[in-house]
Amino acid sequence: MTDSTKSRGRGGDKRRKLAAAAAGVLHRQGVERTTLADIAHEADVPVGNVYYYFKTKDALVEAALAEHAAHLAELTGRLDRLADPRDRLKGLVEAWISQSDVAVHYGCPTGTLAVELDKREEGTLDLAAAEVIRGLLDWAESQFRALGMSDPRGLAVTLVSGYQGMSLLANALRDPKIMTDEGARLLGWLDSLTSGEDQRDG
């Protein structure tokens, strides 16, 4: 490996480190309250380095959204190793429940960011946030379709809406029990679903 290749590799690592830091800080503080200095501090790099990789805060927000998308892809990739689509969906809900303490303090990482970005008068970052959520809906829809459900998209919307709702309420009321109780309700709902074929056989 040449020195220039090593340098590019280190640069890529630093960029990813800053993107991960941005994802965490923006989730906790929101876009308007976050400065590039906050992100530099979180990543433990000089502020000047932030400007080298990201010229604007919007560029960092976009990188943070890409981090959320990558985390979602990593999670669904692990869940895809399960043989049963219902178990994959239940694994998703269990992952949400495991993040109840985070949701209580800051809400859903992508959902809260999408709401904040939607209130801005300019830019298209709200559309980028929507794409991350759409990716989750698409994955959930594919699981319901694999189960033979008659309305896989509608069921995916119900599932993700349930998550967004319980995250919002847990955050607003500072009550992690909402996440655990509603998560358990979603798990029971998933167990209760039967495919259109099963209903015809019954």
matplotlib code that plots the C-alpha trace (Angstrom):
import matplotlib.pyplot as plt

x = [0.0, 1.4, 1.6, -1.1, -3.4, -2.8, -3.6, -6.8, -7.7, -7.1, -9.1, -12.0, -11.8, -11.9, -14.8, -16.8, -15.8, -17.2, -20.4, -21.0, -20.4, -22.8, -25.5, -25.2, -25.0, -27.8, -30.0, -29.4, -29.4, -31.2, -30.0, -30.4, -28.7, -25.7, -22.5, -19.6, -17.6, -20.0, -19.4, -15.6, -15.6, -17.7, -15.4, -12.3, -10.8, -9.8, -12.6, -10.6, -10.7, -14.5, -14.4, -11.9, -14.4, -17.7, -18.0, -21.4, -23.6, -26.1, -23.4, -22.9, -26.7, -26.7, -23.8, -25.6, -28.7, -26.4, -25.2, -28.7, -29.4, -26.2, -27.2, -30.7, -29.1, -26.8, -29.7, -31.9, -29.0, -28.6, -32.3, -32.4, -30.3, -33.3, -35.3, -38.8, -40.0, -42.2, -39.1, -37.3, -40.1, -40.2, -36.4, -36.9, -39.4, -37.1, -34.3, -36.6, -37.5, -33.8, -33.3, -36.1, -33.7, -32.5, -36.0, -37.1, -34.4, -34.2, -36.9, -36.4, -33.1, -34.5, -38.1, -37.1, -34.6, -37.3, -39.7, -37.2, -35.9, -39.5, -39.9, -37.0, -38.0, -35.1, -33.2, -34.1, -32.7, -36.2, -36.5, -33.3, -34.7, -37.9, -35.8, -34.3, -37.8, -39.0, -36.2, -37.5, -41.0, -39.8, -38.0, -40.9, -43.2, -41.0, -41.3, -45.1, -45.2, -43.0, -45.5, -48.3, -50.2, -52.8, -51.8, -48.0, -47.5, -50.4, -49.1, -45.6, -47.0, -48.9, -45.8, -43.5, -46.3, -46.5, -42.8, -42.8, -45.8, -44.4, -41.0, -42.8, -44.9, -42.0, -39.9, -42.7, -43.7, -40.1, -41.6, -39.6, -42.5, -44.4, -41.7, -41.7, -45.5, -46.2, -43.4, -44.9, -48.2, -46.6, -45.0, -48.4, -49.9, -47.3, -47.9, -51.7, -51.4, -52.5, -51.9, -54.8, -54.1, -54.5, -57.7, -59.1, -58.1, -59.9]
y = [0.0, 3.4, 6.4, 8.1, 5.1, 5.1, 8.8, 8.4, 5.5, 7.7, 10.5, 8.1, 7.0, 10.5, 11.4, 8.4, 9.3, 12.8, 11.5, 9.1, 12.0, 14.2, 11.5, 11.3, 15.0, 15.9, 13.3, 14.7, 18.4, 18.9, 20.7, 24.3, 23.9, 21.9, 23.7, 22.3, 22.7, 20.4, 17.7, 18.2, 17.9, 14.7, 13.2, 14.4, 16.2, 19.9, 22.1, 22.8, 19.2, 19.4, 22.1, 20.1, 17.2, 19.0, 22.6, 23.2, 22.0, 20.7, 18.5, 17.0, 16.5, 14.7, 12.5, 11.9, 10.7, 8.4, 7.0, 6.3, 4.5, 2.5, 1.5, 0.4, -1.6, -3.3, -4.2, -5.5, -7.4, -9.2, -9.8, -11.2, -14.1, -15.4, -17.9, -16.8, -13.3, -13.0, -13.5, -10.8, -8.4, -9.3, -8.9, -5.3, -4.6, -6.0, -3.8, -0.8, -1.9, -2.3, 1.4, 2.6, 4.7, 6.6, 7.1, 8.5, 11.2, 12.0, 10.3, 8.3, 9.4, 9.7, 10.6, 13.6, 14.8, 14.4, 16.6, 19.3, 19.4, 19.6, 22.9, 24.5, 26.8, 25.8, 22.7, 19.2, 17.4, 16.6, 14.4, 12.7, 11.9, 10.6, 8.2, 6.6, 6.0, 4.8, 2.2, 0.9, 0.7, -1.1, -3.7, -4.3, -4.5, -7.2, -9.3, -9.0, -10.0, -13.0, -14.0, -13.9, -11.0, -9.4, -5.7, -5.8, -2.0, -1.1, -3.5, -2.0, 1.5, 0.3, -1.2, 1.8, 4.2, 2.2, 2.7, 6.4, 6.9, 5.0, 6.8, 10.2, 9.5, 7.9, 11.0, 13.5, 11.8, 10.6, 7.2, 4.1, 1.9, 3.2, 1.7, -1.7, -2.0, -0.8, -2.9, -6.0, -5.0, -4.9, -8.3, -9.7, -8.1, -9.7, -13.1, -12.7, -11.9, -14.6, -14.6, -14.4, -18.0, -19.0, -17.1, -18.9, -22.3, -21.4]
z = [0.0, -1.0, 1.3, -0.8, -0.5, 3.3, 3.4, 1.5, 3.9, 6.9, 5.3, 4.7, 8.3, 9.6, 7.4, 8.7, 12.2, 11.7, 10.1, 13.0, 15.5, 13.5, 13.7, 17.5, 18.2, 15.8, 17.4, 20.9, 20.1, 16.8, 13.7, 14.8, 18.2, 16.8, 15.6, 13.7, 16.8, 18.7, 16.1, 16.1, 19.9, 19.7, 17.1, 19.0, 15.9, 15.4, 14.1, 11.0, 10.0, 9.9, 7.3, 5.2, 4.9, 5.2, 3.9, 5.5, 8.3, 5.8, 4.3, 7.8, 8.2, 4.9, 6.1, 9.4, 7.4, 5.5, 8.8, 9.9, 6.6, 7.0, 10.6, 9.3, 6.5, 9.0, 11.3, 8.5, 7.1, 10.4, 10.6, 7.0, 8.2, 10.1, 8.2, 9.1, 7.9, 11.0, 13.2, 11.2, 11.9, 15.6, 15.7, 14.4, 17.1, 19.8, 18.5, 18.9, 22.5, 23.3, 22.5, 24.8, 27.0, 23.9, 22.7, 26.1, 26.0, 22.2, 20.3, 17.1, 15.4, 11.9, 12.8, 14.9, 12.3, 9.5, 11.5, 12.2, 8.6, 7.2, 9.0, 7.1, 4.2, 1.9, 1.0, 0.3, 3.3, 4.5, 1.4, 2.3, 5.7, 4.1, 2.0, 5.1, 6.5, 3.1, 3.2, 6.5, 5.1, 2.0, 4.1, 6.4, 3.3, 1.8, 5.0, 5.1, 1.4, 2.1, 4.8, 2.2, 3.7, 1.5, 2.2, 2.9, 2.4, 4.7, 7.4, 7.0, 7.5, 10.6, 12.1, 11.5, 12.6, 15.8, 16.4, 15.6, 17.9, 20.8, 20.4, 20.3, 23.4, 25.3, 24.6, 25.4, 28.6, 29.5, 30.1, 28.8, 29.8, 26.8, 24.6, 26.3, 26.6, 23.1, 21.8, 23.4, 21.9, 18.4, 19.0, 19.9, 16.8, 14.6, 16.1, 15.6, 11.9, 9.4, 5.7, 3.2, 2.3, 6.0, 6.3, 3.2, 4.6, 7.8]

ax = plt.figure().add_subplot(projection="3d")
ax.plot(x, y, z, "-o")
ax.set_aspect("equal")
plt.show()
